[in-house]
Amino acid sequence: MSRRSLLRALGAGAAGATLAGCGVPAAFVKPGDRAGRDSSATDHTLHFANWPLYIDTDDEDESKRPTLDAFSQRTGISVTYTEEINDNDEFFGKISPALMNRQETGRDLIVISDWMAARFVRLGWVQEMDRAKQPNVAKYLDPLLRSPAFDEGRLHSVPWQSGITGIAYNRKKLGREIRSTGDLWADDLRGRVTLLSGLDESFALLMQGNGVDITRWTADDFHEICEQTQKRVHSRHIRRFTGNDYIKDLATGDVLACQAYSGDVIQLQADNPDIEFVVPEEGAELWAESLMIPNLARHKRNAERLVDHYYDPEVAAELATWVNYVCPVPAARDVLASSKDEETAALAEDPLIFPDDEMRKRLAIARDITSEERMDFAKKWNSIVGL
């Protein structure tokens, strides 16, 4: 399952929207009620919940995580690391009862996707981090990721890894280049194109194809892409809507072009160099999955130290080498470039890990779908997609 989780059903999305809206005002936690008693000074532990396969592991012993082990050795803080986040909505359902009822979640640090992070911030379910105690974050966080609309100034969140939603295609089989989103609608791609099915995953790139500034898109922009997409479904230009199974379709040649995530394409290219990833001329969406500290976490200070550990360029470089997503620490590029290992050094030149200046000009973080918009928008989109 993709770490860019899909809104598989209206029920899950609508339930979250209701909680996040004005219908349940008691769900909101005021700033003064978010902090718990921090035991970090005397209890050198913390509980870190993450997605599967989202951290470096030792080549000979997969139970070892070198960057995490290095943190424990340096600080004396023991980390309980669980790969328990398989879907944003599922994880929301797991911990929301505790957060809504002002109870501890048992977790000090979690990683969730942008659109879900926005919900947690709106509900007041996560604490502000003390940047004075996180010098690496303050110094090295990528400027493009510093102030998303849902968390201005990144007070409550810090990107764990980032990525780009763009276009992947098989250049050899297609026989031409794709440079813009509009190229997907050419006659030679009829029935050979797929889009992502999740509302939060798909809408921004389609809007950018219309020339929309996704940092401040409007309801009219959304309804326009819905109308356009509906017509392309009826004309059978769009083959289908997918989750991460687009990877198989592209690899087998069942589709020639598709909406895709940069991190997935790096893996595909290792087996098929004819697969290319495009940041369209009109732009593509830059997203992140972010570290957040839930309310009443017992080891907030320890969690802040761990976050800052991963913003040391040396550590960020080691993690980037393994996960192959867009690194949120640009300074890690120089670390990789200086490696004596040719394969590692080559990663520093990969624009899907370290976007070059030209690509960066075309990347933007979309404003999130508000709680007031979500139910109606999800219903409309899901009716088109067939969810």
Backbone hydrogen bonds, N-H to C=O, Kabsch-Sander energy under -0.5 kcal/mol:
donor,donor_aa,acceptor,acceptor_aa,energy
5,S,3,R,-1.6
8,R,6,L,-1.5
13,G,9,A,-1.6
14,A,10,L,-3.5
15,A,11,G,-2.2
16,G,12,A,-1.8
17,A,13,G,-2.0
18,T,14,A,-2.5
19,L,15,A,-2.0
20,A,16,G,-2.2
21,G,17,A,-1.2
24,V,18,T,-0.6
24,V,21,G,-0.7
27,A,24,V,-2.1
28,F,25,P,-1.2
29,V,123,L,-2.3
30,K,28,F,-0.5
33,D,30,K,-2.2
34,R,31,P,-1.3
38,D,36,G,-0.7
39,S,37,R,-0.6
39,S,298,R,-3.3
42,T,39,S,-1.2
43,D,39,S,-3.1
44,H,42,T,-0.7
45,T,43,D,-2.0
46,L,78,S,-1.4
48,F,46,L,-0.5
48,F,80,T,-2.8
49,A,47,H,-0.5
49,A,109,L,-3.0
50,N,82,T,-2.8
54,Y,51,W,-0.8
58,D,61,D,-0.8
58,D,64,K,-2.2
64,K,61,D,-2.2
68,L,65,R,-0.5
69,D,65,R,-3.1
70,A,66,P,-2.3
71,F,67,T,-1.3
72,S,68,L,-2.0
73,Q,69,D,-2.4
74,R,70,A,-2.0
75,T,71,F,-2.4
76,G,72,S,-2.4
78,S,44,H,-2.8
78,S,76,G,-0.6
80,T,46,L,-2.9
80,T,78,S,-0.5
81,Y,79,V,-0.8
82,T,48,F,-2.5
82,T,80,T,-0.6
84,E,50,N,-0.5
84,E,82,T,-1.1
85,I,50,N,-2.0
86,N,84,E,-0.9
91,F,87,D,-2.4
92,F,88,N,-2.4
93,G,89,D,-2.4
94,K,90,E,-1.4
95,I,91,F,-2.1
96,S,92,F,-2.3
99,L,95,I,-1.9
100,M,96,S,-3.0
101,N,97,P,-1.4
102,R,99,L,-1.3
103,Q,98,A,-3.2
108,D,47,H,-2.3
109,L,47,H,-1.5
110,I,292,M,-2.4
111,V,49,A,-0.7
112,I,290,S,-1.9
114,D,288,A,-1.2
116,M,113,S,-0.6
117,A,113,S,-3.1
118,A,114,D,-2.4
119,R,115,W,-1.0
120,F,116,M,-2.0
121,V,117,A,-2.4
122,R,118,A,-2.4
123,L,119,R,-2.1
124,G,120,F,-0.8
124,G,121,V,-0.9
125,W,120,F,-2.5
127,Q,293,I,-2.7
129,M,155,L,-2.6
131,R,129,M,-1.1
133,K,130,D,-1.8
134,Q,131,R,-1.8
138,A,134,Q,-2.2
139,K,135,P,-1.8
140,Y,136,N,-3.2
141,L,137,V,-1.8
142,D,328,P,-2.3
145,L,142,D,-2.0
146,R,143,P,-1.1
151,D,148,P,-1.2
154,R,151,D,-2.7
155,L,152,E,-0.6
158,V,291,L,-1.5
160,W,289,E,-3.2
161,Q,289,E,-1.2
162,S,326,V,-2.2
163,G,287,W,-2.1
165,T,285,E,-2.3
166,G,164,I,-0.8
166,G,260,A,-2.4
167,I,278,V,-2.1
168,A,258,C,-2.7
169,Y,276,E,-2.2
170,N,256,L,-2.1
171,R,169,Y,-0.9
171,R,274,D,-2.0
174,L,170,N,-2.4
175,G,171,R,-2.7
183,D,180,S,-1.1
184,L,181,T,-1.8
185,W,182,G,-1.6
186,A,183,D,-1.3
189,L,186,A,-1.9
190,R,187,D,-1.6
191,G,237,H,-1.7
192,R,189,L,-2.5
193,V,237,H,-0.8
194,T,257,A,-1.2
195,L,240,R,-1.5
197,S,242,T,-2.7
201,E,198,G,-0.6
202,S,198,G,-1.7
203,F,199,L,-1.8
206,L,202,S,-1.2
207,M,203,F,-2.2
208,Q,204,A,-2.6
209,G,205,L,-1.8
210,N,206,L,-0.6
210,N,207,M,-1.3
211,G,208,Q,-1.9
212,V,207,M,-2.0
214,I,212,V,-1.0
216,R,213,D,-1.9
217,W,214,I,-0.6
222,F,218,T,-1.7
223,H,219,A,-2.6
224,E,220,D,-1.9
225,I,221,D,-1.8
226,C,222,F,-2.0
227,E,223,H,-2.1
228,Q,224,E,-2.3
229,T,225,I,-2.8
230,Q,226,C,-2.6
231,K,227,E,-1.8
232,R,228,Q,-1.7
233,V,229,T,-1.8
234,H,230,Q,-2.3
235,S,231,K,-2.0
236,R,233,V,-1.3
237,H,232,R,-1.9
238,I,232,R,-1.6
239,R,193,V,-3.0
239,R,237,H,-0.7
240,R,193,V,-0.8
242,T,195,L,-2.4
246,Y,243,G,-1.1
247,I,244,N,-1.7
249,D,245,D,-1.6
250,L,246,Y,-2.6
251,A,247,I,-2.2
252,T,248,K,-2.4
253,G,249,D,-1.0
254,D,249,D,-1.3
255,V,249,D,-1.5
256,L,192,R,-2.1
257,A,192,R,-1.7
258,C,168,A,-2.5
259,Q,194,T,-1.9
260,A,166,G,-2.2
262,S,164,I,-2.3
264,D,261,Y,-0.5
265,V,261,Y,-1.7
266,I,262,S,-1.6
267,Q,263,G,-1.0
268,L,264,D,-2.0
269,Q,265,V,-2.8
270,A,266,I,-0.9
271,D,267,Q,-0.7
271,D,268,L,-1.1
272,N,268,L,-2.2
275,I,272,N,-1.9
276,E,169,Y,-2.8
278,V,167,I,-3.2
281,E,179,R,-2.3
283,G,280,P,-1.5
284,A,362,R,-2.3
285,E,165,T,-1.2
286,L,364,A,-2.7
287,W,163,G,-2.5
287,W,285,E,-0.5
289,E,161,Q,-2.4
290,S,112,I,-2.5
290,S,288,A,-0.5
291,L,158,V,-3.5
292,M,110,I,-2.2
295,N,125,W,-2.1
296,L,34,R,-2.9
297,A,294,P,-1.4
300,K,297,A,-0.6
303,A,299,H,-2.3
304,E,300,K,-2.5
305,R,301,R,-1.9
306,L,302,N,-1.9
307,V,303,A,-2.4
308,D,304,E,-2.1
309,H,305,R,-1.9
310,Y,306,L,-1.5
311,Y,308,D,-1.2
312,D,309,H,-1.4
315,V,312,D,-0.6
316,A,312,D,-3.0
317,A,313,P,-2.2
318,E,314,E,-1.6
319,L,315,V,-2.4
320,A,316,A,-2.5
321,T,317,A,-2.0
322,W,318,E,-0.8
322,W,319,L,-0.8
323,V,319,L,-2.6
324,N,320,A,-2.0
326,V,162,S,-1.7
327,C,353,I,-2.2
332,A,329,V,-2.3
333,R,330,P,-2.0
334,D,331,A,-0.6
335,V,331,A,-0.8
336,L,332,A,-2.1
337,A,333,R,-2.6
338,S,334,D,-1.3
339,S,336,L,-1.8
342,E,340,K,-0.6
345,A,341,D,-2.7
346,A,342,E,-1.9
347,L,343,E,-0.8
347,L,344,T,-0.9
348,A,344,T,-0.6
348,A,345,A,-1.0
349,E,346,A,-1.5
350,D,347,L,-1.4
353,I,350,D,-1.9
354,F,350,D,-2.8
360,R,356,D,-2.7
361,K,357,D,-1.3
362,R,359,M,-1.8
363,L,360,R,-1.3
364,A,284,A,-1.6
366,A,364,A,-0.6
367,R,214,I,-2.7
374,R,370,T,-2.0
375,M,371,S,-0.7
377,F,373,E,-2.5
378,A,374,R,-3.0
379,K,375,M,-2.0
380,K,376,D,-2.2
381,W,377,F,-2.8
382,N,378,A,-2.8
383,S,379,K,-1.4
384,I,380,K,-1.1
384,I,381,W,-0.6
385,V,381,W,-2.4
386,G,382,N,-2.4
387,L,382,N,-1.8
